[in-house]
Amino acid sequence: MNGLPKVKINVNNDGLGQVAQTEDGVSAMILTGTSVSGGAQVGESFQVFSLDEAEAAGITSTANPYAYKHVQQFYQEAGNGAELWLMLVADAVSMEDMVSSDENYAKKLLDDAKGAVRLIAVSRKSDGSATIANGVDADVDNAVVKAQALIESYADKYKEASVIIDGKDFNGTVADLKDYSTSDQEFVSILLSNTDGSKNAAVGLLLGRLAKDPVMRNPGRVKSGSLPAIEGFFTNEQAIEELENAWDNIHNKGYIFLRSFVGRSGYFFNDAPTCTVASDDLNNITRVRTIYKARRVAYGVFVNEILDEIPLEANGKIAPALIKSWEGLVDNAINLTMTQNGEISAVRTFIDPAQDVLATNEVRVSLDILPVGYAKYITVELGFTTSLS
């Protein structure tokens, strides 16, 4: 390990072998809009904590109706007090450019927020002239690739975030949709639904549900209650119910959309997949949020130990007392901030006493997180019987 003395924590994403708002829910949206005199300016980021504050900045139903719709849905779910960073961009700006590390949109917003943003959504208002590729606007997949690259560049700085891309202008042909379960963009998800029958996804609604929940909570959790919507659509302007026979197929391809349940009123999100393979531990937004929260907590503990003295035994190995101390510090920090809140099931820290810190000037730590499980599939064997004894 070279360069400045530092803590480096690598995230292992194949360990599972899978086939009220906190700072974890700080959110951001980049949306099509126009500058307002004395208020929001195109290309400039700003922070609000309520719909009223957004309106005071010019995000109103008259001055910026498209952005207003998304911000309104965000606060319907997240509630007043939720921290939201916003940036308006001209209608010519693609989502690919919004999230590109070569452009000053998402990059500028993340920098302005000083690493606080954990969830970010981008949406370009559909004008009906999209070039379709993979069943949606070609801009969607381009944005997925650029968003992954952008967040990867911030992850090493402990400023990672999950990105929601508007799956706009769906052509209605499920077979055309790209199968993102074969991709490797674990920081990015695509939303394919809305509540108003338009060609844009309700990114503010999904962002609001994620923002108000703890990191481990799936936005599709039925016990969380239905969404504030009386209708649900795909972004081809088609009602959710009209494609019910294709729900499984769309789900298996890694998209987020609205669904309903027989006997239960309202609409719910189907799940929170990310654009990556099923064998990747980070194939869901909940897993991404959970592991990176643990990473930030561990960083907060270990950064305090940079360049501290390491007492050694006569054999040159790390003193057991120090090992126990460090292991305890990390376990306690993660247990207090995550385990006790039900965000993970357990944590285990291990420091190998046999490592040669004199030769390497490096202390290697193994940090294992046992996540919570999810009742995604419930199978009941039901039948008649001649006796219950």
PEJORA-V417070 format. One record per helix or strand. SS is the DSSP state (@ for helix, = for strand). FROM is the first residue (numbers start at 1). LEN is the number of residues. If there is no record, write none. Layout:
ss->{SS:SS}
from->{FROM:FROM}
len->{LEN:LEN}
This chain:
ss->{@:=:=:@:@:=:@:@:=:=:=:@:=:@:@:=:=:=:@:@:=:=:@:=:=:=:=:=:=:@:=:=:@:@:=:@:=}
from->{23:27:45:51:65:84:95:106:119:132:136:138:162:174:180:184:188:193:203:222:233:239:240:256:258:264:273:275:284:285:312:318:320:339:344:357:365}
len->{3:6:4:6:14:6:5:7:5:2:2:18:5:3:3:2:4:2:10:3:2:1:13:1:4:6:1:2:1:21:1:1:18:3:8:4:7}
